[in-house]
Amino acid sequence: MKKITSRRLFLQKSAIATTGVALLSSGLANALTTECPFAGYNPYIEEKTDLRISLFGKEIKVNGTLYDKSTGQPIQNATIEVWHLSQNSTKFRNRGQLKTNSSGDYNFISNFPNKPKDKAARVYFKVSHAGRTDFTELVLNNTGAHISAKHWETNQNLGKKLFPKTNMFLGDTQIEFNLSI
């Protein structure tokens, strides 16, 4: 004899399952994004070094080396996620994920970031390697690139390599920005 499931029971179980999936999905998304101290982070960034969304306007070219805090040695194959406000926008469309090379070096090119209200323009970084994660930011203004107080506190082991070096020419800005984890 066949067991016949009623339509009402089927709809009830489907609704419960759908609600559970929806709650789990939003909870998982919140868990992945709430750890970040900066706005605009998206854990689903594609791997690329050209973050430009427009070929017009000012650009920044950033390069640097990722160092191990305890040994001072460069770290290879680490993941660096980068994002910032897009030019003339309040949206974070300039974003990408990079890998450090065998010398611990990374680089990317992007449009110059927009300034958040009452703040200088900023580029945000999430650095991950071997179960360790760190967030930092690079502050940009008309005089060059600067580090935040938190970056200074947590990366003093870099010594002279701590402070960014800026070169500006004809609307393009080149910045050397070293990181440690």
C-alpha positions as CSV (number, residue, x, y, z in Angstrom):
1,M,0.0,0.0,0.0
2,K,1.4,3.5,-1.0
3,K,1.8,6.1,1.7
4,I,0.2,9.3,0.4
5,T,1.5,12.5,1.8
6,S,-1.0,15.3,2.0
7,R,-0.4,18.5,0.2
8,R,-0.7,20.5,3.4
9,L,2.0,18.5,5.1
10,F,4.3,18.8,2.1
11,L,3.8,22.6,2.0
12,Q,4.4,22.9,5.7
13,K,7.7,21.0,5.6
14,S,8.8,22.9,2.6
15,A,8.1,26.2,4.3
16,I,10.1,25.1,7.4
17,A,13.0,24.0,5.3
18,T,13.1,27.2,3.2
19,T,13.0,29.3,6.4
20,G,15.8,27.3,7.9
21,V,18.0,27.7,4.7
22,A,17.2,31.5,4.6
23,L,18.1,32.0,8.3
24,L,21.3,29.9,8.0
25,S,22.4,31.8,4.8
26,S,22.0,35.2,6.4
27,G,23.6,34.1,9.6
28,L,26.6,32.7,7.7
29,A,26.9,35.8,5.7
30,N,26.9,37.9,8.9
31,A,29.5,35.7,10.5
32,L,31.8,36.1,7.5
33,T,31.5,39.9,7.3
34,T,31.2,41.1,10.9
35,E,34.8,40.3,11.8
36,C,36.0,43.2,9.6
37,P,36.5,46.5,11.4
38,F,36.0,48.5,8.1
39,A,33.0,49.1,5.9
40,G,32.6,47.6,2.4
41,Y,34.3,44.2,3.0
42,N,33.1,41.4,0.8
43,P,34.6,37.9,1.4
44,Y,33.7,36.9,-2.2
45,I,36.4,39.0,-4.0
46,E,37.9,37.7,-7.2
47,E,41.6,37.3,-7.6
48,K,43.0,40.2,-9.7
49,T,45.7,42.9,-9.5
50,D,43.9,45.5,-11.7
51,L,41.1,46.9,-9.5
52,R,40.3,49.8,-11.8
53,I,36.6,50.2,-12.8
54,S,37.4,53.2,-15.0
55,L,40.4,53.9,-17.2
56,F,39.9,57.7,-16.7
57,G,40.9,59.8,-13.7
58,K,43.6,59.6,-11.1
59,E,45.2,56.2,-10.3
60,I,47.1,54.6,-7.5
61,K,49.7,51.9,-7.9
62,V,50.5,50.1,-4.7
63,N,53.3,47.6,-4.1
64,G,54.9,46.2,-1.0
65,T,56.2,43.2,0.9
66,L,54.4,41.1,3.5
67,Y,56.6,40.2,6.5
68,D,56.3,37.7,9.3
69,K,56.0,39.7,12.6
70,S,58.0,37.2,14.6
71,T,60.9,36.5,12.1
72,G,60.9,39.6,9.9
73,Q,61.1,37.3,6.9
74,P,58.9,37.8,3.8
75,I,55.9,35.6,3.5
76,Q,55.0,33.9,0.2
77,N,51.6,32.7,-0.9
78,A,49.7,34.9,1.6
79,T,46.3,36.3,0.6
80,I,45.8,40.1,0.6
81,E,42.3,41.4,0.0
82,V,42.0,45.1,-1.0
83,W,38.9,47.3,-1.3
84,H,38.0,51.0,-1.2
85,L,35.3,53.5,-2.2
86,S,35.0,54.0,-5.9
87,Q,35.7,57.4,-7.5
88,N,32.7,59.8,-7.1
89,S,30.7,57.1,-5.4
90,T,29.7,55.8,-2.0
91,K,30.0,52.2,-3.2
92,F,32.9,49.8,-2.7
93,R,33.4,48.6,-6.3
94,N,37.2,48.7,-6.4
95,R,38.2,45.4,-4.8
96,G,40.4,42.4,-5.5
97,Q,42.3,39.6,-3.9
98,L,46.0,39.2,-4.4
99,K,48.6,36.5,-3.5
100,T,52.2,37.4,-2.5
101,N,54.9,36.0,-4.7
102,S,57.9,33.9,-3.6
103,S,59.6,37.1,-2.3
104,G,56.5,38.1,-0.3
105,D,55.8,41.0,-2.7
106,Y,52.4,42.1,-3.9
107,N,51.1,44.9,-6.2
108,F,47.9,46.3,-7.6
109,I,46.6,49.3,-9.6
110,S,43.3,51.0,-8.9
111,N,41.4,54.2,-9.3
112,F,42.1,56.8,-6.6
113,P,39.6,56.2,-3.8
114,N,36.7,58.5,-3.0
115,K,36.8,60.2,0.4
116,P,34.2,59.1,3.0
117,K,32.4,62.0,4.6
118,D,34.7,63.9,7.0
119,K,37.6,61.6,6.4
120,A,40.6,61.2,4.1
121,A,40.5,58.6,1.3
122,R,41.4,55.1,2.4
123,V,42.4,51.8,1.0
124,Y,41.5,48.8,3.2
125,F,43.5,45.6,3.5
126,K,42.8,42.1,4.9
127,V,45.9,39.9,5.2
128,S,45.6,36.2,5.8
129,H,48.2,33.4,6.1
130,A,48.5,30.2,8.0
131,G,45.4,30.8,10.1
132,R,46.3,34.4,11.0
133,T,44.3,37.4,9.8
134,D,45.0,41.1,10.2
135,F,43.1,44.2,8.9
136,T,44.7,47.6,8.2
137,E,44.2,50.7,6.2
138,L,46.2,53.1,4.1
139,V,45.2,56.8,4.4
140,L,45.6,59.0,1.3
141,N,45.5,62.7,0.9
142,N,47.1,65.5,-1.2
143,T,50.5,65.1,0.5
144,G,50.8,61.3,0.1
145,A,50.1,58.1,1.9
146,H,49.9,57.7,5.6
147,I,49.4,54.9,8.2
148,S,46.8,54.8,10.9
149,A,47.6,54.7,14.6
150,K,46.6,51.0,14.7
151,H,48.9,50.1,11.8
152,W,51.7,51.9,13.6
153,E,51.1,50.0,16.9
154,T,50.8,46.6,15.3
155,N,53.6,46.8,12.8
156,Q,56.5,48.5,14.6
157,N,58.6,45.4,14.0
158,L,59.0,46.7,10.4
159,G,61.3,49.5,11.6
160,K,62.2,51.8,8.7
161,K,59.9,49.8,6.3
162,L,56.8,50.7,8.3
163,F,56.0,54.1,6.7
164,P,54.7,54.2,3.2
165,K,56.7,55.9,0.5
166,T,54.8,58.0,-2.0
167,N,55.7,59.2,-5.5
168,M,53.1,61.4,-7.3
169,F,53.4,62.4,-11.0
170,L,50.8,63.7,-13.4
171,G,47.7,62.3,-11.6
172,D,49.3,58.9,-10.9
173,T,50.3,58.0,-7.4
174,Q,52.8,55.2,-6.7
175,I,52.9,53.9,-3.1
176,E,55.2,51.4,-1.4
177,F,53.3,50.0,1.6
178,N,54.7,47.1,3.6
179,L,52.6,44.9,5.8
180,S,53.2,42.3,8.5
181,I,51.2,39.5,10.0
